[in-house]
Amino acid sequence: MHIVTIITIAFYLSVVSRWHGGAFVKAPKQVKNFAWSLPFGLLSGLALNNVIAGIIVTLFSMLAKTVGHGGGMDLGHSPKEPGSGRKPEKLEYLILWLHGKISQYWYDALLLLVLGLFSTLGAAVAVGHVLPLAGALIAIGGALKPIAYMIGWAVIPDSHGDGDIDDATEIGELLTGLFAGLGLGLAWVCI
């Protein structure tokens, strides 16, 4: 039964992550953000046995999905960077001092790491308060976001972005959700 829980959550978040990136049916970003955030809030509420905590984590996760990742998902493949045609992402200011000091590929990967961790932070802290291992699993799932995009760019280095899953960033979106879902699913089983 545990494997079904893990697979279901991983599948759900991979689909929602790809949907958030523009696939399937059009919907307001708030709806997509809620769909992403709900399982994180549900587990947090269950782990803490507190509905209000679950609502707070859901709202935090929804907010976390609004900070963007467009600046990093190209992993150095776009000439548009901070100061060259692209405004920094909201959380990018945390690492902006590194821009130009490391390769653009690793800078973008670091940006994805920061954003991936932030997207799972609320649940990682809430669930980690009850069981640190479960919180760490959630955080690791979020931290794998740069790996998801690295795989996408390794599989399809000549991406063209037409909306199907034949683009590096589309694979990155799908795998971001899969990895976050695996972390959340494993945490769910632990709790």
Buried (B, 14 or more C-beta within 10 A) or exposed (E): EEEEBBEBBBBBBBBBBBBBBEBEEEEEEEEBBBBBBBBBBBBBBBBBEBEEBBEBBBBBBBBBBEBBBEBBBBBBBBEEBBEEEBEBBEBBEBBBEEBEEEEBBBBBBBBBBBBBBBBBBBBBBBBBBBBEEBBBBBBBBBBBBBBBBBBBBEBBEEBEEEEEEEBBBBBBBBBBBBBBBBBBBBBBBBB
